[in-house]
Amino acid sequence: MAEPSSRYASEASRLRLASPTLRPEKHIKPGAKGPYSYPSRHATRSAAAVTLLSALSPHRAGDYQWMRAEVLYSRLYMAGHLPSDLTAGTLLGNLIGDYELAVSGH
């Protein structure tokens, strides 16, 4: 079993990967297109969650929207997706959330 201090050290080193400067393969130069494009799973899940949670708890809708915006920003900041990927993921998530609400009778 690993010592507690070594476990925390390995977690700390893993957290440093959040810096985009440590991931040069993810950098997209302005105006350049990436080799692929697909709807963002993060955007899809967050949009579906916002749709569902806002229907269940309308007084917190603004908070849920803010959380989704943070998720979308993180995808752009880490150069994981293009803006069109986030738009497509958000639209897909809204459809999924609306479908779930319709099926559940809300």
C-alpha positions as CSV (number, residue, x, y, z in Angstrom):
1,M,0.0,0.0,0.0
2,A,1.3,3.4,-1.0
3,E,2.2,6.0,1.7
4,P,-0.5,8.7,2.0
5,S,2.0,11.4,1.1
6,S,3.0,9.6,-2.1
7,R,-0.7,9.2,-3.1
8,Y,-1.2,12.9,-2.7
9,A,1.9,13.7,-4.6
10,S,0.7,11.5,-7.5
11,E,-2.7,13.3,-7.5
12,A,-1.0,16.7,-7.4
13,S,1.1,15.8,-10.4
14,R,-1.9,14.6,-12.3
15,L,-3.7,17.9,-11.6
16,R,-1.0,19.8,-13.3
17,L,-2.2,18.3,-16.6
18,A,-5.0,20.9,-16.5
19,S,-2.5,23.5,-17.8
20,P,-2.8,23.7,-21.6
21,T,0.9,24.5,-21.8
22,L,1.6,20.9,-20.9
23,R,-0.5,19.6,-23.7
24,P,1.1,21.0,-26.9
25,E,-0.6,18.4,-29.1
26,K,-4.0,20.0,-28.2
27,H,-3.1,23.5,-29.4
28,I,-5.0,24.7,-32.4
29,K,-3.6,27.7,-34.1
30,P,-6.0,30.6,-34.9
31,G,-7.8,29.9,-38.2
32,A,-6.6,26.3,-38.4
33,K,-9.0,23.4,-38.4
34,G,-8.5,20.3,-36.3
35,P,-8.4,16.8,-37.9
36,Y,-11.9,16.0,-36.7
37,S,-15.0,17.5,-35.3
38,Y,-17.8,15.9,-33.3
39,P,-20.4,17.1,-30.7
40,S,-18.9,17.6,-27.3
41,R,-20.1,15.0,-24.8
42,H,-19.5,17.5,-22.0
43,A,-21.7,20.0,-23.7
44,T,-24.4,17.4,-24.4
45,R,-24.5,16.2,-20.8
46,S,-24.4,19.6,-19.3
47,A,-27.2,20.9,-21.6
48,A,-29.4,17.8,-20.8
49,A,-28.7,18.4,-17.1
50,V,-29.6,22.1,-17.3
51,T,-32.9,21.3,-19.2
52,L,-33.9,18.6,-16.6
53,L,-32.8,20.4,-13.5
54,S,-34.3,23.8,-14.6
55,A,-37.6,22.1,-15.1
56,L,-37.4,20.5,-11.7
57,S,-36.0,23.5,-9.8
58,P,-36.8,26.7,-11.8
59,H,-35.5,29.0,-9.1
60,R,-32.0,27.6,-9.7
61,A,-32.0,27.8,-13.5
62,G,-29.6,30.7,-13.5
63,D,-27.1,28.6,-11.4
64,Y,-27.4,25.7,-13.8
65,Q,-26.9,27.9,-16.8
66,W,-23.7,29.3,-15.2
67,M,-22.4,25.8,-14.5
68,R,-23.0,24.8,-18.1
69,A,-21.1,27.9,-19.3
70,E,-18.2,26.9,-17.2
71,V,-18.1,23.5,-18.7
72,L,-18.3,24.9,-22.2
73,Y,-15.5,27.4,-21.5
74,S,-13.3,24.6,-20.2
75,R,-13.7,22.7,-23.4
76,L,-12.6,25.7,-25.4
77,Y,-9.8,26.6,-23.0
78,M,-8.3,23.1,-23.2
79,A,-8.7,23.1,-27.0
80,G,-10.7,19.9,-26.8
81,H,-13.4,21.2,-29.2
82,L,-14.2,23.8,-31.7
83,P,-17.1,26.2,-31.0
84,S,-19.2,24.3,-33.5
85,D,-18.7,21.1,-31.5
86,L,-20.0,22.9,-28.4
87,T,-23.0,24.2,-30.3
88,A,-23.9,20.8,-31.7
89,G,-23.4,19.2,-28.2
90,T,-25.6,21.8,-26.6
91,L,-28.4,21.4,-29.1
92,L,-28.2,17.6,-28.8
93,G,-28.3,17.9,-25.0
94,N,-31.3,20.2,-25.1
95,L,-33.1,17.6,-27.3
96,I,-32.2,14.8,-24.9
97,G,-33.4,16.8,-21.9
98,D,-36.7,17.8,-23.6
99,Y,-37.2,14.1,-24.6
100,E,-36.6,12.9,-21.0
101,L,-39.0,15.5,-19.7
102,A,-41.7,14.5,-22.2
103,V,-41.3,10.8,-21.5
104,S,-41.4,11.4,-17.7
105,G,-44.6,13.5,-18.0
106,H,-43.2,16.9,-17.0
